[in-house]
Amino acid sequence: MLSHTLHTYVGSDGILKVEMPISITNSDLEVILIVNPLHPIVEWSPSFFTEVLGAWEGSPLVREPQGSYESRRELK
């Protein structure tokens, strides 16, 4: 049994394309594929924004004074 690690990318079509040359020819093979995402997969609920919109129940949010900004010369 041979073991190979392959890093690849799945596009928005959701299709994994695997091409890997091996030295075995004219033989039946059993291929075992283990899919291990390298980054967490975040799935948003379709109603996420309608569920959280206006859901703040604490004290009103206040924007603190922003101070004064430096003045810069005008670009030409």
MORALIN-V231533 format. One record per residue. SS is DSSP state (H for helix, E for strand, - for the rest). Layout:
ss=SS
ss=SS
//
This chain:
ss=-
ss=-
ss=-
ss=-
ss=-
ss=-
ss=-
ss=-
ss=-
ss=-
ss=-
ss=-
ss=-
ss=-
ss=-
ss=-
ss=-
ss=-
ss=-
ss=-
ss=-
ss=-
ss=-
ss=-
ss=-
ss=-
ss=-
ss=-
ss=-
ss=-
ss=-
ss=-
ss=-
ss=-
ss=-
ss=-
ss=-
ss=-
ss=-
ss=-
ss=-
ss=-
ss=-
ss=-
ss=-
ss=-
ss=-
ss=H
ss=H
ss=H
ss=H
ss=H
ss=-
ss=-
ss=-
ss=-
ss=-
ss=-
ss=-
ss=-
ss=-
ss=-
ss=-
ss=-
ss=-
ss=-
ss=-
ss=-
ss=-
ss=-
ss=-
ss=-
ss=-
ss=-
ss=-
ss=-
//
